[in-house]
Amino acid sequence: MPQNIYGYIRVSSRDQNEDRQLIAMREKDVPEKNIFTDKQSGKDFERPQYKKLLRKLKRDDLLYVKSIDRLGRNYEEIQNQWRVLTKEKGIDICVIDMPLLDTRRGKDLVGTFVSDIVLQVLSFVAENERTNIRQRQAEGIAAAKARGIRFGRPPKPLPENFQSACQRWKAGLITGTAAAKECGMPLSSFRYRAEIYEKATFL
């Protein structure tokens, strides 16, 4: 029997739901106080709850994770952390969704060999999926921008005297600095908004 049983849960953002992972931990009888949850990217292991868990783990403890991508999404980092956990810490790990990744079984040479291969394949898949997610996000943003969807905070409304100040500046009657001051705007902002205004006027 292990000394203590722990569970590690990770979701990529605060609005994602961790219920599925939590249910899996309860089914494995992991005590609530021994479940550690991070809500951030799996790109590295700089996560507060994971670090806290790492300090708690002692030799012969057992750690459950729902799937290998919940542990992380960086190929090399997953390999390194697996070594830290199993070799340096001396704990057992069970990946619930992949029974072949249960270090309590097959501790002989063949079992270790199979586990290592499975770990490498799943780690690669986890990182590859992260890369694909980022690519899909970038493509989605680019497509949205092409459709005219704007991201970020909406621009502040232009002051009432902006059109007048802009026209006088364009006509050379006042300097850009004076026009920006009249409108209560930084010069860079005034020039930027004037350029957009001019383009919109001639559309």
The 8 nearest C-alpha neighbors of each residue, nearest first, counted from 0:
[[1, 2, 59, 3, 60, 61, 4, 103],
 [2, 0, 60, 59, 3, 61, 4, 91],
 [1, 3, 60, 59, 0, 4, 61, 58],
 [4, 2, 60, 1, 61, 5, 59, 57],
 [3, 5, 61, 29, 60, 62, 1, 6],
 [6, 4, 62, 33, 34, 29, 61, 63],
 [5, 7, 34, 63, 62, 64, 35, 33],
 [6, 8, 35, 64, 34, 36, 63, 9],
 [9, 7, 36, 35, 20, 37, 69, 64],
 [10, 8, 37, 69, 36, 38, 11, 7],
 [11, 9, 38, 12, 39, 15, 17, 37],
 [10, 12, 39, 40, 38, 9, 41, 15],
 [13, 11, 38, 39, 14, 15, 10, 40],
 [12, 14, 38, 15, 11, 39, 10, 16],
 [13, 15, 12, 16, 11, 38, 10, 17],
 [16, 14, 13, 12, 10, 17, 11, 38],
 [17, 15, 18, 14, 10, 19, 13, 12],
 [16, 18, 20, 19, 21, 10, 15, 8],
 [19, 17, 21, 20, 16, 22, 23, 15],
 [20, 18, 22, 21, 17, 23, 16, 65],
 [19, 21, 23, 18, 22, 17, 65, 24],
 [20, 22, 18, 24, 23, 19, 17, 25],
 [21, 23, 25, 19, 24, 20, 18, 26],
 [22, 24, 20, 26, 21, 25, 19, 27],
 [25, 23, 21, 27, 26, 22, 29, 6],
 [24, 26, 28, 22, 27, 23, 29, 21],
 [25, 27, 23, 28, 24, 22, 29, 21],
 [26, 28, 24, 25, 29, 23, 63, 22],
 [29, 27, 25, 26, 30, 24, 4, 31],
 [28, 30, 24, 27, 25, 4, 5, 6],
 [31, 29, 33, 32, 28, 34, 5, 4],
 [32, 30, 33, 34, 29, 25, 24, 35],
 [31, 33, 30, 34, 35, 29, 5, 6],
 [34, 32, 5, 30, 31, 6, 35, 29],
 [35, 33, 6, 31, 32, 7, 5, 36],
 [34, 36, 7, 48, 8, 6, 33, 52],
 [37, 35, 8, 9, 7, 48, 34, 38],
 [38, 36, 9, 48, 39, 8, 10, 46],
 [39, 37, 10, 12, 11, 13, 9, 36],
 [38, 40, 11, 12, 37, 10, 41, 9],
 [41, 39, 11, 42, 12, 38, 10, 43],
 [40, 42, 71, 72, 43, 39, 11, 73],
 [41, 43, 72, 73, 40, 71, 44, 129],
 [44, 42, 41, 45, 73, 76, 71, 72],
 [45, 43, 46, 41, 42, 49, 71, 76],
 [46, 44, 43, 47, 50, 49, 42, 41],
 [45, 47, 44, 49, 48, 50, 37, 39],
 [48, 46, 50, 49, 51, 45, 37, 52],
 [49, 47, 51, 50, 37, 35, 46, 36],
 [48, 50, 52, 51, 46, 47, 53, 35],
 [51, 49, 53, 47, 48, 52, 46, 54],
 [50, 52, 48, 54, 49, 53, 47, 55],
 [53, 51, 49, 55, 50, 54, 48, 56],
 [52, 54, 50, 51, 55, 56, 49, 84],
 [53, 55, 51, 52, 56, 50, 57, 49],
 [56, 54, 52, 53, 57, 51, 50, 33],
 [57, 55, 53, 54, 52, 60, 58, 88],
 [56, 58, 60, 88, 59, 55, 90, 89],
 [57, 59, 89, 90, 60, 88, 56, 2],
 [60, 58, 90, 1, 2, 89, 57, 91],
 [61, 59, 3, 90, 2, 1, 58, 57],
 [60, 62, 91, 4, 92, 90, 1, 5],
 [61, 63, 5, 92, 6, 4, 91, 93],
 [64, 62, 6, 93, 92, 94, 5, 7],
 [63, 65, 94, 7, 66, 6, 95, 93],
 [66, 64, 95, 94, 96, 20, 69, 63],
 [67, 65, 96, 69, 94, 68, 64, 95],
 [66, 68, 70, 69, 94, 71, 121, 122],
 [69, 67, 71, 125, 70, 72, 66, 122],
 [70, 68, 9, 67, 71, 66, 8, 65],
 [69, 71, 68, 67, 64, 9, 66, 41],
 [72, 70, 41, 68, 69, 73, 77, 42],
 [71, 73, 126, 41, 125, 42, 68, 129],
 [72, 74, 126, 76, 42, 75, 71, 77],
 [73, 75, 122, 123, 77, 76, 126, 72],
 [76, 74, 78, 77, 73, 79, 122, 80],
 [75, 77, 79, 73, 78, 74, 80, 43],
 [78, 76, 80, 74, 79, 75, 81, 73],
 [77, 79, 75, 81, 76, 80, 82, 74],
 [80, 78, 76, 82, 77, 81, 75, 83],
 [81, 79, 83, 77, 82, 78, 84, 76],
 [80, 82, 84, 78, 79, 83, 77, 85],
 [81, 83, 79, 80, 86, 85, 84, 78],
 [84, 82, 87, 80, 81, 86, 85, 88],
 [83, 85, 88, 81, 82, 86, 90, 87],
 [84, 86, 89, 90, 82, 83, 88, 81],
 [87, 85, 89, 82, 83, 88, 84, 90],
 [86, 88, 83, 89, 84, 85, 82, 90],
 [87, 89, 84, 90, 58, 86, 85, 83],
 [90, 88, 58, 85, 86, 87, 59, 84],
 [91, 89, 59, 60, 85, 58, 88, 61],
 [90, 92, 61, 102, 103, 85, 62, 60],
 [93, 91, 62, 102, 101, 61, 63, 94],
 [92, 94, 101, 63, 95, 100, 62, 64],
 [95, 93, 64, 97, 66, 100, 65, 96],
 [94, 96, 65, 97, 93, 64, 66, 98],
 [95, 97, 66, 94, 65, 98, 67, 64],
 [96, 98, 94, 99, 95, 100, 66, 101],
 [99, 97, 100, 101, 95, 96, 94, 93],
 [100, 98, 97, 101, 114, 117, 113, 94],
 [101, 99, 98, 94, 97, 114, 93, 102],
 [100, 102, 93, 103, 99, 92, 98, 104],
 [101, 103, 104, 91, 92, 100, 93, 106],
 [104, 102, 101, 91, 105, 106, 92, 93],
 [105, 103, 102, 106, 101, 110, 99, 100],
 [104, 106, 110, 107, 111, 103, 102, 109],
 [107, 105, 110, 104, 111, 108, 102, 103],
 [106, 108, 110, 105, 109, 111, 112, 104],
 [107, 109, 111, 110, 112, 106, 105, 113],
 [110, 108, 112, 111, 107, 113, 105, 106],
 [111, 109, 105, 113, 107, 112, 108, 106],
 [110, 112, 114, 108, 109, 113, 106, 115],
 [111, 113, 109, 115, 110, 114, 108, 116],
 [114, 112, 110, 116, 115, 111, 109, 117],
 [115, 113, 111, 117, 116, 112, 100, 118],
 [114, 116, 118, 112, 113, 117, 111, 119],
 [117, 115, 119, 113, 118, 114, 120, 112],
 [118, 116, 114, 120, 119, 115, 121, 113],
 [119, 117, 115, 121, 116, 120, 122, 114],
 [118, 120, 122, 116, 117, 121, 123, 115],
 [119, 121, 117, 123, 122, 118, 124, 116],
 [122, 120, 124, 118, 123, 119, 125, 117],
 [123, 121, 74, 125, 119, 124, 120, 118],
 [122, 124, 120, 126, 121, 74, 125, 127],
 [123, 125, 121, 127, 122, 126, 128, 120],
 [126, 124, 72, 122, 68, 128, 123, 127],
 [127, 125, 72, 73, 129, 123, 128, 124],
 [128, 126, 124, 130, 129, 125, 123, 131],
 [127, 129, 131, 125, 130, 126, 124, 132],
 [128, 130, 126, 132, 127, 131, 133, 72],
 [131, 129, 127, 133, 128, 132, 134, 126],
 [130, 132, 128, 134, 129, 133, 135, 127],
 [133, 131, 129, 135, 134, 130, 128, 136],
 [132, 134, 136, 130, 131, 135, 137, 129],
 [133, 135, 131, 137, 136, 132, 138, 130],
 [136, 134, 138, 132, 133, 137, 139, 131],
 [135, 137, 139, 133, 134, 138, 132, 140],
 [138, 136, 134, 140, 139, 135, 141, 133],
 [139, 137, 135, 141, 136, 140, 142, 134],
 [140, 138, 136, 142, 137, 141, 135, 143],
 [139, 141, 143, 137, 142, 138, 144, 136],
 [140, 142, 138, 144, 139, 143, 137, 145],
 [141, 143, 145, 139, 140, 144, 138, 146],
 [144, 142, 140, 146, 148, 145, 141, 139],
 [145, 143, 148, 147, 141, 146, 142, 140],
 [144, 146, 142, 147, 143, 141, 148, 140],
 [147, 145, 143, 144, 148, 142, 141, 149],
 [146, 148, 144, 145, 149, 143, 142, 150],
 [149, 147, 144, 143, 146, 150, 145, 140],
 [148, 150, 147, 144, 151, 143, 153, 152],
 [151, 149, 148, 152, 153, 144, 140, 143],
 [150, 152, 153, 149, 154, 148, 144, 140],
 [151, 153, 154, 150, 149, 155, 156, 148],
 [152, 154, 151, 155, 150, 149, 156, 148],
 [155, 153, 152, 156, 157, 151, 192, 149],
 [154, 156, 157, 153, 152, 158, 192, 188],
 [157, 155, 154, 158, 153, 159, 161, 192],
 [156, 158, 161, 155, 159, 160, 182, 192],
 [157, 159, 161, 160, 182, 156, 183, 162],
 [160, 158, 161, 157, 162, 182, 163, 156],
 [159, 161, 163, 158, 162, 164, 182, 181],
 [160, 162, 164, 158, 163, 159, 165, 182],
 [163, 161, 165, 164, 160, 166, 159, 158],
 [162, 164, 166, 160, 165, 161, 167, 159],
 [165, 163, 161, 167, 178, 166, 162, 168],
 [164, 166, 168, 162, 163, 167, 161, 169],
 [167, 165, 169, 163, 168, 164, 170, 162],
 [168, 166, 170, 172, 164, 169, 165, 173],
 [169, 167, 173, 165, 171, 170, 166, 172],
 [168, 170, 166, 171, 167, 165, 172, 173],
 [171, 169, 167, 168, 172, 166, 173, 165],
 [170, 172, 168, 169, 173, 167, 174, 166],
 [171, 173, 167, 170, 168, 174, 169, 166],
 [174, 172, 168, 171, 167, 177, 178, 175],
 [173, 175, 177, 176, 168, 178, 171, 172],
 [174, 176, 178, 177, 168, 179, 173, 186],
 [177, 175, 179, 174, 178, 186, 180, 173],
 [176, 178, 180, 174, 175, 179, 181, 173],
 [177, 179, 175, 181, 164, 180, 176, 174],
 [178, 180, 184, 182, 176, 186, 181, 177],
 [181, 179, 183, 177, 182, 178, 184, 176],
 [182, 180, 178, 179, 183, 177, 164, 184],
 [181, 183, 179, 180, 184, 161, 158, 178],
 [182, 184, 180, 181, 179, 185, 158, 178],
 [183, 185, 179, 182, 189, 180, 186, 188],
 [184, 186, 188, 187, 179, 189, 183, 180],
 [185, 187, 189, 179, 188, 176, 190, 184],
 [188, 186, 190, 189, 185, 191, 184, 179],
 [189, 187, 191, 185, 186, 190, 192, 184],
 [188, 190, 186, 192, 187, 191, 179, 193],
 [189, 191, 193, 187, 188, 192, 186, 194],
 [192, 190, 188, 194, 193, 189, 187, 195],
 [191, 193, 195, 189, 194, 190, 196, 188],
 [194, 192, 196, 190, 191, 195, 189, 197],
 [193, 195, 197, 191, 192, 196, 190, 198],
 [196, 194, 192, 198, 193, 197, 199, 191],
 [197, 195, 193, 199, 194, 198, 192, 200],
 [196, 198, 200, 194, 199, 195, 193, 201],
 [199, 197, 195, 201, 200, 196, 194, 202],
 [200, 198, 196, 202, 197, 201, 195, 194],
 [199, 201, 197, 198, 202, 196, 195, 194],
 [200, 202, 198, 199, 197, 196, 195, 194],
 [201, 199, 200, 198, 197, 196, 195, 194]]
